[in-house]
Amino acid sequence: MANLPPARLAVPTPADSLLPDAATHLWAQDTAQALLAESVPAIAQPRKPGDWWLKLSAKTQSGSVVPHYVVMTPDGKARAEGDGQPVDMALWSSGDPATVNAAAVQEGPQIAQLLTGIQADMMQQDPHSLMHRAAHIYFAGVTGAPGDGNISLARAFYVALPDNTNSVQTTPKGADFTVRTSVKITNGPAGTTGHPQQHIEIVWHVLAADGKEAGAATQIHDIAAHSLDHEWGEVAAAASEEAAGGVRTIVTNYSGREHTPLPDKASNPKK
């Protein structure tokens, strides 16, 4: 998950866990690790001013223990919540590490989904978000291609990328994303008929506004040796058209502009 509402999500040691003290700390740590596996910037530590945080607790129900989690805003309001799967009461009460870890691993994707919905709701309410305008994409050009590849690929991509939700620009100012393209050609096998081949790899790196890589569209092909040493022609057009689709998908997935918003239900402040 990318572009979360919080810069980080604190996971404090829960007060009402129905676990022994050592296992209570373990639950917070395992939950943070499970969230990191979902690309959520979580850390097991007490909440600090400005932090979004996760309030963990547990309750008994029909002879089992049900883990509970609440996504809390920096001002102490419950933004979203859910339950984990019921677990064996004896194993939970004893602080069995495998049971605690299994609960954390099961909760991770559910919590990440809540955060995705929260992000989408915030984007929906922001008139300047990518839900309401086209993404501004700075194309920084192509390097490493033989022949006229750097120019041909750049021109073709500049034409292929724009649509209703993406615009392309030649300066970095105000860009939501940057695309940098590299081409690498290496000598390949001689080929079954004795004709030498080359291996070409084109990587379209997509960087977010903060410089982090949002993703990369990679194209790998074997070509007749030196067939692109001069003019690229239709090869550039075909490669750029395919890459444009990949870049648009990366921008959509990373920005969350097509995610379903999670409505903000009014709740009382919780400390």
N, C-alpha and C positions, 0 to 999 in steps of 0.2 A: 504494500500500500504506500502511496506517495502523497506528499503535500498534506500531511495531517493537520488538523486544527492546532494541536500543541506542537511546540518545538521539541518537547519531550513529554512522555507520560510517566509520571512518578507512580511507583507501586509501593506504598508504605506497608510495613508489617501490620497485618490486620489485628484488631482488638477482639473481635468476636468470631474466632475461627473454629472453636471447638477442638483445637489441636494443642498438643504440648508446645511449650515455648520454642524449642529448637525447630520443630516442624512448622510452626507458624512463620518463622523467618524463611524456611525452605520453600514454603508455598509462594511467598512474595517473590523470591529469587527465581523459582521455576516458572512462575507466570510471566515475569519480565523476559526470561529467555524464550518462552513460547511466543511472546509478542514480537521479539526481535526476529524470530524465524518468519513472521508474517510482515516483516519490514516496518514494524511499528517502533519508533525510537523510545523504547521503554527502559526504565532503570529502577531497580529495587532500592528505594531510599525514601526517607520522609519527604513529604511534599514541601516545596518552597514557594514563596510568593510568585505568582504568575504561572505556576504549573497547572496543567490539567493533570488529574490523578485518578487512580483506580482504587475504589473502596471495595475490598474483599471482605466477605463474611460467610458464615455457614449456619444452617439451621437444620433441625431434625424434622423429618417428615416420613410417616408410615414406616418407622423402624430403620430408616436410612438417613444419611447426611446429604444435604443438597448445598453445594457451593453457590454463592451468590456474588455478583459483581455489579458495580455501579460506576459509570463514567462520570466523574465530577468535574465541573468547570473551575477555573481559578477562584471564582467568588463563592465556591462552596455549594453550588446548585447541582442537583442530580440531573444529568443530561440524557442518560439512557442506561438501561440495566437489563440483566438477564440472569438465568439460572444455568448451572452446569448439570450434568447427569448425576442422579443419585448414586452414592457410593456406600460401600459397606461401613456400617457405623463402627464396628470393632476395629477394622483396619484404620479408619480415619482417626478415631480417638487415640489409637496407639501411636499415631504419627508415622505410619508405614511410608517410607520414602517413595516406593514405587506407586502407591495409591495417590499420594500427593502430587507426584509428577504427572501421572496419567490425567488427573483432574486439570492441571495447568495446561497440558498439551491440548486437551479437549476444549478448553475455554479460549485458547489463543485465537483461532479463526473466527469464533463468534464475536469476540471483543473487537477484532480488527474490522469485521463487517459493520459493527455499530459505528466505529470511528469513520469508516468510509461514508456511511450515511450522514453522519454529522458534518463532515467536510462538504458533502454535496448540498446539504441544506444551507450551509454558510455561503457557498458559491451562488446558490439560487437567490439568496437575499442580497447579494452584492451585485449591483448593476454593472460593475466594471470587470466582473469575473469572466472566465472563458465560457461560461454558460450563456452569456449574453452578447458576446462579440467574437470576432475571429481571432485566432492566435497570431501574434506577430512573430514571424520566424526569420531570423537573420541567417542568410546563407553565406558562409565564409569561404566558399569555393572548394576546388578540388586540387589535390597535390599528388604527384607520383605517377601520373599516367603518361605513357609514351605517346608519341605523335601529337595530334591535336586533342587528345583525350581530356586534358584539364579544361580546355575551353568548351569543347563539344558537350561534355557531361554537364558542365555548369550551365550552359545556355539551355540545354534540354530540361534540366531539373527546374530551372527558374520558371519555365513555361508549364511544366507538369504539376508542380506542387499546389498552386493556389486553387481554392474552392470556396464554398460558402463559409467554412469554419477555419480556414487557414489562409493567411496572407504572407507573402515573402518580401523581404527587404534586403537592401545591400549595405546597410549600416547597422551596427549593434545597438544604437540608442533606442531604448524602449522595447527591446525584443523580449518576448516571453521565452523563446527557445533559440538556440543556435545550432546550425547543422554544419559540420565539418566533414569533408570527404577525403579519404585516402585510397590510393590505388597501389597495389603491389603485384608485380609480375615476377614469377620465378620459372626457371626452366623445368619442363616436365619430361615424361618418358618419350622415347622415340616414336611410339605408336605402333600399332599392329602392322601397318603397311610401310614402316620405315620413315614416315613423315614426322618430324619432331613436333612436339607440343609445348605449350606454355600454360602455366597455372596462373589465373588472374583472380585476385581478391579485391573487391571494392567494398569499403566499409563506410557507411553513412552514420556518423556519430551525432546523436541528438543530445544537446546539453541544455539543462534548465537554466533559468536566469541566474541562479546562485552558482553556476559552474559545475554542478553535479551532473553526471551522465544519466539521462533519462532512459536511454536505450540505444541500440544500434541496429541498423538494417544492414545485413551482410550478404553480399552476392559472391558466389564462388563458381568458377567455370574453368574448363580446359578448352583452350583455343589452339588453332594452328599457329605454330611459332612465327612470331613477327607479323602476324596478320593485322595488328593494331599499331604498327610502328609509324603509320602515317595518318590516314583519315579514319575516323571512327564511324561516321555516317549513321546508319540506322541502328548500329549497336548502341551508340550513346542515347538515342531516343528511347530504345526499348529498356535499357538499364535504368534510365532516369524515371521512366513511367512506373516501373516496378518499385523503385526506391521511394518514389513519392507516396505510394500507397502505404509502404512500411513506415515512413516517417509520420504520416497522418495518424496511423494507428498508435504509434509510440506517444505522440502528443496527446491523443485522446485518453489513452490509458493512464499516463502519468499525471495529467491535469485533473482527471476525475470528472470531466465535463459532462459525461454521459451516465454518471452514477445516479442511482435513485436517492433523492433526499430523504433523510429521516426527520420527520416533523419534530419540532421542539415542543414537547408537552410541558406545560407549566408545572413547576414543582417547588416545594418549600426548601429553603436553604438547609443543607445538611452539613454538619461539621464533622 
